[in-house]
């Protein structure tokens, strides 16, 4: 599970904007944002860099 949608909302950015930045289609990014698909580690790192956040902020912790 990821938090991409939440981080985009916090930053006032759109899924369309992110899709353009990472060179993916809007549908792919929407699937990432709705947790219907998960980005690969390299793509997740690219998203973190573009959003200027630590990659860990994009992930839902698996342990408390």
Predicted model as a PDB file, atoms N, CA, C, CB and O in Angstrom, pLDDT in the B-factor column:
MODEL        1                                                                  
ATOM      1  N   UNK A   1       0.843  -1.181   0.000  1.00 86.00           N  
ATOM      2  CA  UNK A   1       0.000   0.000   0.000  1.00 86.00           C  
ATOM      3  C   UNK A   1       0.890   1.246   0.000  1.00 86.00           C  
ATOM      4  CB  UNK A   1      -0.960  -0.003   1.225  1.00 86.00           C  
ATOM      5  O   UNK A   1       1.970   1.257   0.590  1.00 86.00           O  
ATOM      6  N   UNK A   2       0.420   2.274  -0.662  1.00 93.00           N  
ATOM      7  CA  UNK A   2       1.201   3.505  -0.701  1.00 93.00           C  
ATOM      8  C   UNK A   2       0.338   4.714  -0.363  1.00 93.00           C  
ATOM      9  CB  UNK A   2       1.841   3.686  -2.076  1.00 93.00           C  
ATOM     10  O   UNK A   2      -0.889   4.628  -0.315  1.00 93.00           O  
ATOM     11  N   UNK A   3       1.000   5.836  -0.131  1.00 95.00           N  
ATOM     12  CA  UNK A   3       0.339   7.073   0.260  1.00 95.00           C  
ATOM     13  C   UNK A   3       0.505   8.167  -0.802  1.00 95.00           C  
ATOM     14  CB  UNK A   3       0.889   7.556   1.596  1.00 95.00           C  
ATOM     15  O   UNK A   3       0.431   9.352  -0.478  1.00 95.00           O  
ATOM     16  N   UNK A   4       0.722   7.795  -2.035  1.00 97.00           N  
ATOM     17  CA  UNK A   4       0.979   8.778  -3.086  1.00 97.00           C  
ATOM     18  C   UNK A   4      -0.170   9.777  -3.183  1.00 97.00           C  
ATOM     19  CB  UNK A   4       1.191   8.079  -4.438  1.00 97.00           C  
ATOM     20  O   UNK A   4       0.066  10.982  -3.273  1.00 97.00           O  
ATOM     21  N   UNK A   5      -1.396   9.296  -3.167  1.00 96.00           N  
ATOM     22  CA  UNK A   5      -2.564  10.169  -3.297  1.00 96.00           C  
ATOM     23  C   UNK A   5      -2.592  11.205  -2.168  1.00 96.00           C  
ATOM     24  CB  UNK A   5      -3.865   9.336  -3.290  1.00 96.00           C  
ATOM     25  O   UNK A   5      -2.868  12.380  -2.411  1.00 96.00           O  
ATOM     26  N   UNK A   6      -2.309  10.772  -0.942  1.00 96.00           N  
ATOM     27  CA  UNK A   6      -2.316  11.681   0.208  1.00 96.00           C  
ATOM     28  C   UNK A   6      -1.247  12.751   0.076  1.00 96.00           C  
ATOM     29  CB  UNK A   6      -2.111  10.904   1.503  1.00 96.00           C  
ATOM     30  O   UNK A   6      -1.499  13.924   0.349  1.00 96.00           O  
ATOM     31  N   UNK A   7      -0.050  12.347  -0.345  1.00 97.00           N  
ATOM     32  CA  UNK A   7       1.051  13.307  -0.481  1.00 97.00           C  
ATOM     33  C   UNK A   7       0.743  14.309  -1.585  1.00 97.00           C  
ATOM     34  CB  UNK A   7       2.381  12.579  -0.776  1.00 97.00           C  
ATOM     35  O   UNK A   7       1.007  15.501  -1.429  1.00 97.00           O  
ATOM     36  N   UNK A   8       0.189  13.840  -2.697  1.00 97.00           N  
ATOM     37  CA  UNK A   8      -0.202  14.766  -3.774  1.00 97.00           C  
ATOM     38  C   UNK A   8      -1.204  15.791  -3.253  1.00 97.00           C  
ATOM     39  CB  UNK A   8      -0.806  13.992  -4.976  1.00 97.00           C  
ATOM     40  O   UNK A   8      -1.078  16.983  -3.533  1.00 97.00           O  
ATOM     41  N   UNK A   9      -2.189  15.335  -2.504  1.00 97.00           N  
ATOM     42  CA  UNK A   9      -3.209  16.244  -1.969  1.00 97.00           C  
ATOM     43  C   UNK A   9      -2.584  17.259  -1.019  1.00 97.00           C  
ATOM     44  CB  UNK A   9      -4.315  15.452  -1.244  1.00 97.00           C  
ATOM     45  O   UNK A   9      -2.915  18.443  -1.072  1.00 97.00           O  
ATOM     46  N   UNK A  10      -1.677  16.803  -0.147  1.00 97.00           N  
ATOM     47  CA  UNK A  10      -1.001  17.704   0.790  1.00 97.00           C  
ATOM     48  C   UNK A  10      -0.234  18.798   0.052  1.00 97.00           C  
ATOM     49  CB  UNK A  10      -0.047  16.916   1.693  1.00 97.00           C  
ATOM     50  O   UNK A  10      -0.155  19.936   0.513  1.00 97.00           O  
ATOM     51  N   UNK A  11       0.326  18.438  -1.092  1.00 97.00           N  
ATOM     52  CA  UNK A  11       1.138  19.384  -1.856  1.00 97.00           C  
ATOM     53  C   UNK A  11       0.321  20.184  -2.873  1.00 97.00           C  
ATOM     54  CB  UNK A  11       2.246  18.644  -2.568  1.00 97.00           C  
ATOM     55  O   UNK A  11       0.860  21.061  -3.548  1.00 97.00           O  
ATOM     56  N   UNK A  12      -0.957  19.888  -2.984  1.00 98.00           N  
ATOM     57  CA  UNK A  12      -1.799  20.602  -3.940  1.00 98.00           C  
ATOM     58  C   UNK A  12      -1.480  20.248  -5.386  1.00 98.00           C  
ATOM     59  CB  UNK A  12      -1.651  22.087  -3.742  1.00 98.00           C  
ATOM     60  O   UNK A  12      -1.655  21.071  -6.286  1.00 98.00           O  
ATOM     61  N   UNK A  13      -1.022  19.049  -5.602  1.00 98.00           N  
ATOM     62  CA  UNK A  13      -0.674  18.599  -6.952  1.00 98.00           C  
ATOM     63  C   UNK A  13      -1.697  17.570  -7.437  1.00 98.00           C  
ATOM     64  CB  UNK A  13       0.759  17.996  -6.979  1.00 98.00           C  
ATOM     65  O   UNK A  13      -2.426  16.975  -6.643  1.00 98.00           O  
ATOM     66  N   UNK A  14      -1.734  17.374  -8.745  1.00 97.00           N  
ATOM     67  CA  UNK A  14      -2.719  16.455  -9.323  1.00 97.00           C  
ATOM     68  C   UNK A  14      -2.051  15.181  -9.823  1.00 97.00           C  
ATOM     69  CB  UNK A  14      -3.478  17.133 -10.469  1.00 97.00           C  
ATOM     70  O   UNK A  14      -0.836  15.121 -10.014  1.00 97.00           O  
ATOM     71  N   UNK A  15      -2.873  14.181 -10.026  1.00 98.00           N  
ATOM     72  CA  UNK A  15      -2.386  12.929 -10.590  1.00 98.00           C  
ATOM     73  C   UNK A  15      -1.923  13.143 -12.028  1.00 98.00           C  
ATOM     74  CB  UNK A  15      -3.479  11.845 -10.531  1.00 98.00           C  
ATOM     75  O   UNK A  15      -0.971  12.504 -12.476  1.00 98.00           O  
ATOM     76  N   UNK A  16      -2.585  14.029 -12.743  1.00 97.00           N  
ATOM     77  CA  UNK A  16      -2.188  14.346 -14.115  1.00 97.00           C  
ATOM     78  C   UNK A  16      -0.785  14.942 -14.126  1.00 97.00           C  
ATOM     79  CB  UNK A  16      -3.195  15.323 -14.767  1.00 97.00           C  
ATOM     80  O   UNK A  16       0.044  14.570 -14.956  1.00 97.00           O  
ATOM     81  N   UNK A  17      -0.519  15.863 -13.209  1.00 98.00           N  
ATOM     82  CA  UNK A  17       0.799  16.480 -13.097  1.00 98.00           C  
ATOM     83  C   UNK A  17       1.861  15.411 -12.845  1.00 98.00           C  
ATOM     84  CB  UNK A  17       0.814  17.532 -11.966  1.00 98.00           C  
ATOM     85  O   UNK A  17       2.904  15.398 -13.498  1.00 98.00           O  
ATOM     86  N   UNK A  18       1.589  14.512 -11.892  1.00 98.00           N  
ATOM     87  CA  UNK A  18       2.561  13.457 -11.569  1.00 98.00           C  
ATOM     88  C   UNK A  18       2.794  12.552 -12.772  1.00 98.00           C  
ATOM     89  CB  UNK A  18       2.077  12.622 -10.365  1.00 98.00           C  
ATOM     90  O   UNK A  18       3.930  12.177 -13.060  1.00 98.00           O  
ATOM     91  N   UNK A  19       1.728  12.206 -13.467  1.00 98.00           N  
ATOM     92  CA  UNK A  19       1.863  11.353 -14.657  1.00 98.00           C  
ATOM     93  C   UNK A  19       2.807  11.989 -15.676  1.00 98.00           C  
ATOM     94  CB  UNK A  19       0.481  11.099 -15.300  1.00 98.00           C  
ATOM     95  O   UNK A  19       3.653  11.308 -16.256  1.00 98.00           O  
ATOM     96  N   UNK A  20       2.660  13.281 -15.889  1.00 98.00           N  
ATOM     97  CA  UNK A  20       3.539  13.988 -16.824  1.00 98.00           C  
ATOM     98  C   UNK A  20       4.979  13.979 -16.333  1.00 98.00           C  
ATOM     99  CB  UNK A  20       3.062  15.430 -17.024  1.00 98.00           C  
ATOM    100  O   UNK A  20       5.904  13.814 -17.128  1.00 98.00           O  
ATOM    101  N   UNK A  21       5.176  14.153 -15.041  1.00 97.00           N  
ATOM    102  CA  UNK A  21       6.518  14.211 -14.470  1.00 97.00           C  
ATOM    103  C   UNK A  21       7.262  12.879 -14.580  1.00 97.00           C  
ATOM    104  CB  UNK A  21       6.439  14.631 -13.019  1.00 97.00           C  
ATOM    105  O   UNK A  21       8.469  12.861 -14.818  1.00 97.00           O  
ATOM    106  N   UNK A  22       6.549  11.772 -14.409  1.00 97.00           N  
ATOM    107  CA  UNK A  22       7.216  10.470 -14.428  1.00 97.00           C  
ATOM    108  C   UNK A  22       7.110   9.758 -15.777  1.00 97.00           C  
ATOM    109  CB  UNK A  22       6.637   9.590 -13.351  1.00 97.00           C  
ATOM    110  O   UNK A  22       7.639   8.659 -15.946  1.00 97.00           O  
ATOM    111  N   UNK A  23       6.430  10.383 -16.729  1.00 97.00           N  
ATOM    112  CA  UNK A  23       6.333   9.802 -18.065  1.00 97.00           C  
ATOM    113  C   UNK A  23       5.450   8.577 -18.144  1.00 97.00           C  
ATOM    114  CB  UNK A  23       7.683   9.452 -18.551  1.00 97.00           C  
ATOM    115  O   UNK A  23       5.689   7.674 -18.947  1.00 97.00           O  
ATOM    116  N   UNK A  24       4.421   8.550 -17.300  1.00 97.00           N  
ATOM    117  CA  UNK A  24       3.459   7.444 -17.316  1.00 97.00           C  
ATOM    118  C   UNK A  24       2.087   8.015 -17.673  1.00 97.00           C  
ATOM    119  CB  UNK A  24       3.418   6.693 -15.927  1.00 97.00           C  
ATOM    120  O   UNK A  24       1.878   9.228 -17.628  1.00 97.00           O  
ATOM    121  N   UNK A  25       1.165   7.137 -18.025  1.00 97.00           N  
ATOM    122  CA  UNK A  25      -0.172   7.607 -18.355  1.00 97.00           C  
ATOM    123  C   UNK A  25      -0.932   7.964 -17.076  1.00 97.00           C  
ATOM    124  CB  UNK A  25      -0.938   6.538 -19.164  1.00 97.00           C  
ATOM    125  O   UNK A  25      -0.586   7.516 -15.983  1.00 97.00           O  
ATOM    126  N   UNK A  26      -1.959   8.766 -17.238  1.00 97.00           N  
ATOM    127  CA  UNK A  26      -2.819   9.138 -16.118  1.00 97.00           C  
ATOM    128  C   UNK A  26      -3.435   7.886 -15.485  1.00 97.00           C  
ATOM    129  CB  UNK A  26      -3.928  10.111 -16.585  1.00 97.00           C  
ATOM    130  O   UNK A  26      -3.573   7.809 -14.264  1.00 97.00           O  
ATOM    131  N   UNK A  27      -3.801   6.917 -16.310  1.00 98.00           N  
ATOM    132  CA  UNK A  27      -4.424   5.688 -15.810  1.00 98.00           C  
ATOM    133  C   UNK A  27      -3.467   4.933 -14.885  1.00 98.00           C  
ATOM    134  CB  UNK A  27      -4.854   4.784 -16.986  1.00 98.00           C  
ATOM    135  O   UNK A  27      -3.880   4.432 -13.839  1.00 98.00           O  
ATOM    136  N   UNK A  28      -2.203   4.851 -15.263  1.00 98.00           N  
ATOM    137  CA  UNK A  28      -1.210   4.166 -14.429  1.00 98.00           C  
ATOM    138  C   UNK A  28      -1.087   4.870 -13.083  1.00 98.00           C  
ATOM    139  CB  UNK A  28       0.166   4.116 -15.139  1.00 98.00           C  
ATOM    140  O   UNK A  28      -1.093   4.219 -12.038  1.00 98.00           O  
ATOM    141  N   UNK A  29      -0.975   6.191 -13.104  1.00 98.00           N  
ATOM    142  CA  UNK A  29      -0.841   6.943 -11.852  1.00 98.00           C  
ATOM    143  C   UNK A  29      -2.106   6.824 -11.011  1.00 98.00           C  
ATOM    144  CB  UNK A  29      -0.535   8.422 -12.141  1.00 98.00           C  
ATOM    145  O   UNK A  29      -2.020   6.715  -9.788  1.00 98.00           O  
ATOM    146  N   UNK A  30      -3.266   6.842 -11.634  1.00 97.00           N  
ATOM    147  CA  UNK A  30      -4.516   6.658 -10.895  1.00 97.00           C  
ATOM    148  C   UNK A  30      -4.535   5.296 -10.208  1.00 97.00           C  
ATOM    149  CB  UNK A  30      -5.727   6.797 -11.837  1.00 97.00           C  
ATOM    150  O   UNK A  30      -4.983   5.179  -9.068  1.00 97.00           O  
ATOM    151  N   UNK A  31      -4.052   4.277 -10.897  1.00 97.00           N  
ATOM    152  CA  UNK A  31      -3.977   2.948 -10.280  1.00 97.00           C  
ATOM    153  C   UNK A  31      -3.021   2.945  -9.092  1.00 97.00           C  
ATOM    154  CB  UNK A  31      -3.532   1.903 -11.312  1.00 97.00           C  
ATOM    155  O   UNK A  31      -3.293   2.293  -8.083  1.00 97.00           O  
ATOM    156  N   UNK A  32      -1.901   3.666  -9.198  1.00 97.00           N  
ATOM    157  CA  UNK A  32      -0.991   3.793  -8.057  1.00 97.00           C  
ATOM    158  C   UNK A  32      -1.709   4.497  -6.900  1.00 97.00           C  
ATOM    159  CB  UNK A  32       0.296   4.575  -8.461  1.00 97.00           C  
ATOM    160  O   UNK A  32      -1.648   4.040  -5.759  1.00 97.00           O  
ATOM    161  N   UNK A  33      -2.380   5.596  -7.196  1.00 96.00           N  
ATOM    162  CA  UNK A  33      -3.025   6.411  -6.163  1.00 96.00           C  
ATOM    163  C   UNK A  33      -4.174   5.680  -5.478  1.00 96.00           C  
ATOM    164  CB  UNK A  33      -3.535   7.703  -6.765  1.00 96.00           C  
ATOM    165  O   UNK A  33      -4.444   5.910  -4.300  1.00 96.00           O  
ATOM    166  N   UNK A  34      -4.844   4.810  -6.209  1.00 96.00           N  
ATOM    167  CA  UNK A  34      -5.964   4.061  -5.637  1.00 96.00           C  
ATOM    168  C   UNK A  34      -5.540   2.690  -5.106  1.00 96.00           C  
ATOM    169  CB  UNK A  34      -7.054   3.889  -6.680  1.00 96.00           C  
ATOM    170  O   UNK A  34      -6.378   1.877  -4.718  1.00 96.00           O  
ATOM    171  N   UNK A  35      -4.237   2.450  -5.093  1.00 94.00           N  
ATOM    172  CA  UNK A  35      -3.673   1.185  -4.617  1.00 94.00           C  
ATOM    173  C   UNK A  35      -4.204  -0.031  -5.379  1.00 94.00           C  
ATOM    174  CB  UNK A  35      -3.965   1.020  -3.144  1.00 94.00           C  
ATOM    175  O   UNK A  35      -4.310  -1.124  -4.823  1.00 94.00           O  
ATOM    176  N   UNK A  36      -4.535   0.172  -6.652  1.00 96.00           N  
ATOM    177  CA  UNK A  36      -4.910  -0.948  -7.515  1.00 96.00           C  
ATOM    178  C   UNK A  36      -3.672  -1.574  -8.139  1.00 96.00           C  
ATOM    179  CB  UNK A  36      -5.885  -0.487  -8.612  1.00 96.00           C  
ATOM    180  O   UNK A  36      -3.706  -2.711  -8.609  1.00 96.00           O  
ATOM    181  N   UNK A  37      -2.582  -0.822  -8.138  1.00 96.00           N  
ATOM    182  CA  UNK A  37      -1.284  -1.292  -8.629  1.00 96.00           C  
ATOM    183  C   UNK A  37      -0.223  -0.579  -7.802  1.00 96.00           C  
ATOM    184  CB  UNK A  37      -1.098  -1.016 -10.186  1.00 96.00           C  
ATOM    185  O   UNK A  37      -0.450   0.519  -7.294  1.00 96.00           O  
ATOM    186  N   UNK A  38       0.932  -1.211  -7.675  1.00 95.00           N  
ATOM    187  CA  UNK A  38       2.021  -0.602  -6.925  1.00 95.00           C  
ATOM    188  C   UNK A  38       3.176  -0.308  -7.873  1.00 95.00           C  
ATOM    189  CB  UNK A  38       2.480  -1.522  -5.763  1.00 95.00           C  
ATOM    190  O   UNK A  38       3.526  -1.139  -8.711  1.00 95.00           O  
ATOM    191  N   UNK A  39       3.770   0.880  -7.738  1.00 96.00           N  
ATOM    192  CA  UNK A  39       4.913   1.194  -8.591  1.00 96.00           C  
ATOM    193  C   UNK A  39       6.110   0.331  -8.212  1.00 96.00           C  
ATOM    194  CB  UNK A  39       5.275   2.686  -8.485  1.00 96.00           C  
ATOM    195  O   UNK A  39       6.240  -0.112  -7.071  1.00 96.00           O  
ATOM    196  N   UNK A  40       6.970   0.105  -9.180  1.00 96.00           N  
ATOM    197  CA  UNK A  40       8.215  -0.608  -8.885  1.00 96.00           C  
ATOM    198  C   UNK A  40       9.063   0.273  -7.961  1.00 96.00           C  
ATOM    199  CB  UNK A  40       8.999  -0.964 -10.208  1.00 96.00           C  
ATOM    200  O   UNK A  40       8.797   1.467  -7.819  1.00 96.00           O  
ATOM    201  N   UNK A  41      10.056  -0.307  -7.352  1.00 96.00           N  
ATOM    202  CA  UNK A  41      10.931   0.457  -6.451  1.00 96.00           C  
ATOM    203  C   UNK A  41      11.592   1.625  -7.194  1.00 96.00           C  
ATOM    204  CB  UNK A  41      12.016  -0.467  -5.839  1.00 96.00           C  
ATOM    205  O   UNK A  41      11.610   2.734  -6.660  1.00 96.00           O  
ATOM    206  N   UNK A  42      12.135   1.425  -8.402  1.00 97.00           N  
ATOM    207  CA  UNK A  42      12.726   2.578  -9.099  1.00 97.00           C  
ATOM    208  C   UNK A  42      11.712   3.702  -9.374  1.00 97.00           C  
ATOM    209  CB  UNK A  42      13.340   2.119 -10.415  1.00 97.00           C  
ATOM    210  O   UNK A  42      12.042   4.882  -9.255  1.00 97.00           O  
ATOM    211  N   UNK A  43      10.490   3.330  -9.739  1.00 97.00           N  
ATOM    212  CA  UNK A  43       9.460   4.348  -9.999  1.00 97.00           C  
ATOM    213  C   UNK A  43       9.062   5.026  -8.694  1.00 97.00           C  
ATOM    214  CB  UNK A  43       8.213   3.716 -10.682  1.00 97.00           C  
ATOM    215  O   UNK A  43       8.852   6.239  -8.670  1.00 97.00           O  
ATOM    216  N   UNK A  44       8.956   4.269  -7.620  1.00 97.00           N  
ATOM    217  CA  UNK A  44       8.628   4.853  -6.321  1.00 97.00           C  
ATOM    218  C   UNK A  44       9.699   5.850  -5.904  1.00 97.00           C  
ATOM    219  CB  UNK A  44       8.477   3.755  -5.253  1.00 97.00           C  
ATOM    220  O   UNK A  44       9.381   6.919  -5.382  1.00 97.00           O  
ATOM    221  N   UNK A  45      10.945   5.517  -6.127  1.00 97.00           N  
ATOM    222  CA  UNK A  45      12.043   6.443  -5.808  1.00 97.00           C  
ATOM    223  C   UNK A  45      11.959   7.702  -6.680  1.00 97.00           C  
ATOM    224  CB  UNK A  45      13.417   5.746  -6.006  1.00 97.00           C  
ATOM    225  O   UNK A  45      12.208   8.809  -6.201  1.00 97.00           O  
ATOM    226  N   UNK A  46      11.612   7.531  -7.946  1.00 98.00           N  
ATOM    227  CA  UNK A  46      11.456   8.674  -8.852  1.00 98.00           C  
ATOM    228  C   UNK A  46      10.328   9.580  -8.364  1.00 98.00           C  
ATOM    229  CB  UNK A  46      11.174   8.192 -10.301  1.00 98.00           C  
ATOM    230  O   UNK A  46      10.472  10.803  -8.360  1.00 98.00           O  
ATOM    231  N   UNK A  47       9.219   8.995  -7.957  1.00 98.00           N  
ATOM    232  CA  UNK A  47       8.087   9.772  -7.444  1.00 98.00           C  
ATOM    233  C   UNK A  47       8.496  10.529  -6.191  1.00 98.00           C  
ATOM    234  CB  UNK A  47       6.882   8.855  -7.145  1.00 98.00           C  
ATOM    235  O   UNK A  47       8.170  11.706  -6.040  1.00 98.00           O  
ATOM    236  N   UNK A  48       9.208   9.860  -5.293  1.00 98.00           N  
ATOM    237  CA  UNK A  48       9.665  10.514  -4.062  1.00 98.00           C  
ATOM    238  C   UNK A  48      10.564  11.700  -4.385  1.00 98.00           C  
ATOM    239  CB  UNK A  48      10.412   9.514  -3.162  1.00 98.00           C  
ATOM    240  O   UNK A  48      10.449  12.754  -3.759  1.00 98.00           O  
ATOM    241  N   UNK A  49      11.444  11.538  -5.341  1.00 98.00           N  
ATOM    242  CA  UNK A  49      12.348  12.627  -5.725  1.00 98.00           C  
ATOM    243  C   UNK A  49      11.559  13.800  -6.303  1.00 98.00           C  
ATOM    244  CB  UNK A  49      13.393  12.131  -6.750  1.00 98.00           C  
ATOM    245  O   UNK A  49      11.814  14.953  -5.954  1.00 98.00           O  
ATOM    246  N   UNK A  50      10.616  13.514  -7.172  1.00 98.00           N  
ATOM    247  CA  UNK A  50       9.805  14.570  -7.787  1.00 98.00           C  
ATOM    248  C   UNK A  50       8.979  15.311  -6.741  1.00 98.00           C  
ATOM    249  CB  UNK A  50       8.881  13.979  -8.862  1.00 98.00           C  
ATOM    250  O   UNK A  50       8.841  16.533  -6.802  1.00 98.00           O  
ATOM    251  N   UNK A  51       8.427  14.564  -5.774  1.00 98.00           N  
ATOM    252  CA  UNK A  51       7.599  15.176  -4.728  1.00 98.00           C  
ATOM    253  C   UNK A  51       8.440  15.742  -3.587  1.00 98.00           C  
ATOM    254  CB  UNK A  51       6.613  14.154  -4.177  1.00 98.00           C  
ATOM    255  O   UNK A  51       7.907  16.355  -2.663  1.00 98.00           O  
ATOM    256  N   UNK A  52       9.753  15.536  -3.654  1.00 97.00           N  
ATOM    257  CA  UNK A  52      10.697  16.025  -2.648  1.00 97.00           C  
ATOM    258  C   UNK A  52      10.350  15.514  -1.252  1.00 97.00           C  
ATOM    259  CB  UNK A  52      10.724  17.551  -2.650  1.00 97.00           C  
ATOM    260  O   UNK A  52      10.294  16.279  -0.289  1.00 97.00           O  
ATOM    261  N   UNK A  53      10.118  14.199  -1.165  1.00 97.00           N  
ATOM    262  CA  UNK A  53       9.849  13.543   0.118  1.00 97.00           C  
ATOM    263  C   UNK A  53      10.718  12.304   0.225  1.00 97.00           C  
ATOM    264  CB  UNK A  53       8.342  13.174   0.262  1.00 97.00           C  
ATOM    265  O   UNK A  53      11.201  11.780  -0.778  1.00 97.00           O  
ATOM    266  N   UNK A  54      10.910  11.846   1.441  1.00 97.00           N  
ATOM    267  CA  UNK A  54      11.604  10.582   1.663  1.00 97.00           C  
ATOM    268  C   UNK A  54      10.704   9.470   1.142  1.00 97.00           C  
ATOM    269  CB  UNK A  54      11.956  10.372   3.183  1.00 97.00           C  
ATOM    270  O   UNK A  54       9.489   9.507   1.337  1.00 97.00           O  
ATOM    271  N   UNK A  55      11.288   8.496   0.491  1.00 96.00           N  
ATOM    272  CA  UNK A  55      10.503   7.404  -0.085  1.00 96.00           C  
ATOM    273  C   UNK A  55       9.646   6.720   0.989  1.00 96.00           C  
ATOM    274  CB  UNK A  55      11.434   6.374  -0.760  1.00 96.00           C  
ATOM    275  O   UNK A  55       8.572   6.204   0.680  1.00 96.00           O  
ATOM    276  N   UNK A  56      10.105   6.712   2.237  1.00 93.00           N  
ATOM    277  CA  UNK A  56       9.343   6.076   3.314  1.00 93.00           C  
ATOM    278  C   UNK A  56       8.021   6.798   3.584  1.00 93.00           C  
ATOM    279  CB  UNK A  56      10.177   6.035   4.589  1.00 93.00           C  
ATOM    280  O   UNK A  56       7.080   6.195   4.101  1.00 93.00           O  
ATOM    281  N   UNK A  57       7.945   8.086   3.236  1.00 94.00           N  
ATOM    282  CA  UNK A  57       6.696   8.831   3.424  1.00 94.00           C  
ATOM    283  C   UNK A  57       5.614   8.366   2.443  1.00 94.00           C  
ATOM    284  CB  UNK A  57       6.946  10.339   3.252  1.00 94.00           C  
ATOM    285  O   UNK A  57       4.429   8.625   2.649  1.00 94.00           O  
ATOM    286  N   UNK A  58       6.021   7.695   1.402  1.00 95.00           N  
ATOM    287  CA  UNK A  58       5.064   7.224   0.396  1.00 95.00           C  
ATOM    288  C   UNK A  58       4.530   5.828   0.705  1.00 95.00           C  
ATOM    289  CB  UNK A  58       5.711   7.225  -0.974  1.00 95.00           C  
ATOM    290  O   UNK A  58       3.645   5.325   0.014  1.00 95.00           O  
ATOM    291  N   UNK A  59       5.077   5.210   1.748  1.00 92.00           N  
ATOM    292  CA  UNK A  59       4.694   3.846   2.076  1.00 92.00           C  
ATOM    293  C   UNK A  59       3.907   3.786   3.375  1.00 92.00           C  
ATOM    294  CB  UNK A  59       5.924   2.964   2.172  1.00 92.00           C  
ATOM    295  O   UNK A  59       4.147   4.567   4.296  1.00 92.00           O  
ATOM    296  N   UNK A  60       2.973   2.859   3.441  1.00 88.00           N  
ATOM    297  CA  UNK A  60       2.237   2.601   4.665  1.00 88.00           C  
ATOM    298  C   UNK A  60       3.068   1.612   5.479  1.00 88.00           C  
ATOM    299  CB  UNK A  60       0.787   2.048   4.371  1.00 88.00           C  
ATOM    300  O   UNK A  60       3.420   0.546   4.975  1.00 88.00           O  
ATOM    301  N   UNK A  61       3.389   1.954   6.743  1.00 86.00           N  
ATOM    302  CA  UNK A  61       4.206   1.034   7.554  1.00 86.00           C  
ATOM    303  C   UNK A  61       3.524  -0.325   7.710  1.00 86.00           C  
ATOM    304  CB  UNK A  61       4.481   1.643   8.943  1.00 86.00           C  
ATOM    305  O   UNK A  61       2.299  -0.420   7.773  1.00 86.00           O  
ATOM    306  N   UNK A  62       4.336  -1.360   7.771  1.00 83.00           N  
ATOM    307  CA  UNK A  62       3.797  -2.702   7.948  1.00 83.00           C  
ATOM    308  C   UNK A  62       3.856  -3.157   9.400  1.00 83.00           C  
ATOM    309  CB  UNK A  62       4.550  -3.681   7.074  1.00 83.00           C  
ATOM    310  O   UNK A  62       3.238  -4.154   9.776  1.00 83.00           O  
ATOM    311  N   UNK A  63       4.609  -2.414  10.214  1.00 83.00           N  
ATOM    312  CA  UNK A  63       4.688  -2.721  11.646  1.00 83.00           C  
ATOM    313  C   UNK A  63       4.446  -1.457  12.448  1.00 83.00           C  
ATOM    314  CB  UNK A  63       6.061  -3.340  12.010  1.00 83.00           C  
ATOM    315  O   UNK A  63       4.758  -0.354  11.999  1.00 83.00           O  
ATOM    316  N   UNK A  64       3.896  -1.622  13.617  1.00 76.00           N  
ATOM    317  CA  UNK A  64       3.620  -0.462  14.474  1.00 76.00           C  
ATOM    318  C   UNK A  64       4.879   0.063  15.105  1.00 76.00           C  
ATOM    319  CB  UNK A  64       2.618  -0.818  15.556  1.00 76.00           C  
ATOM    320  O   UNK A  64       4.833   1.037  15.857  1.00 76.00           O  
TER     321      UNK A  64                                                      
ENDMDL                                                                          
END                                                                             
